[in-house]
Amino acid sequence: MIIGTRLRQIREEKKLSQGDIERRSGLLRCYISRVENGHTVPAIETLERLARALECPLYQFFYDGDGAPEVPTFFDSRSPSKNAWGLAGKDAQYVEKLRKLLGKSSERDRKMLMHLVQKLAQR
């Protein structure tokens, strides 16, 4: 599905004009028109601004089903493979603690940490 088409559909369902979205998001009306007509593809930050202006979750630009999409499971913790690290025991506790701490950290800190990990992985 083309994002612009979905954006227009959501905007019209909420009975909002492009001018309303311009005032709510701070984006120019001509830019919103270009996105809706498929002439430009917005960055994720811009999509977040549009979602806030439309008062809808970001996933709705990519998904048109009823309700929230089902979250995929990458590992089945009931039957972990022998090579699946972090699914059981102390490793699983460590992964859970790491997940919680990363969730509390700022975006800047996460970017710095990812940069460090990438540098270490290159060695």
DAJO-V107769 format. One record per backbone hydrogen bond with DSSP energy under -1.0 kcal/mol. CO is the residue of the C=O (numbers start at 1). NH is the residue of the N-H. If there is no record, write none. Layout:
<<CO & NH> <CO & NH>>
//
This chain:
<<2 & 6> <3 & 7> <4 & 8> <5 & 9> <6 & 10> <7 & 11> <8 & 12> <9 & 13> <10 & 14> <11 & 16> <12 & 15> <17 & 21> <18 & 22> <19 & 23> <20 & 24> <21 & 25> <22 & 26> <28 & 32> <29 & 33> <30 & 34> <31 & 35> <32 & 36> <33 & 37> <34 & 39> <34 & 40> <35 & 38> <43 & 47> <44 & 48> <45 & 49> <46 & 50> <47 & 51> <48 & 52> <49 & 53> <50 & 54> <51 & 56> <57 & 60> <58 & 61> <59 & 62> <59 & 63> <76 & 79> <81 & 84> <83 & 85> <89 & 93> <90 & 94> <91 & 95> <92 & 96> <93 & 97> <94 & 98> <95 & 99> <96 & 100> <97 & 101> <98 & 102> <99 & 103> <100 & 104> <101 & 105> <106 & 110> <107 & 111> <108 & 112> <109 & 113> <110 & 114> <111 & 115> <112 & 116> <113 & 117> <114 & 118> <115 & 119> <116 & 120> <117 & 121> <118 & 122>>
//
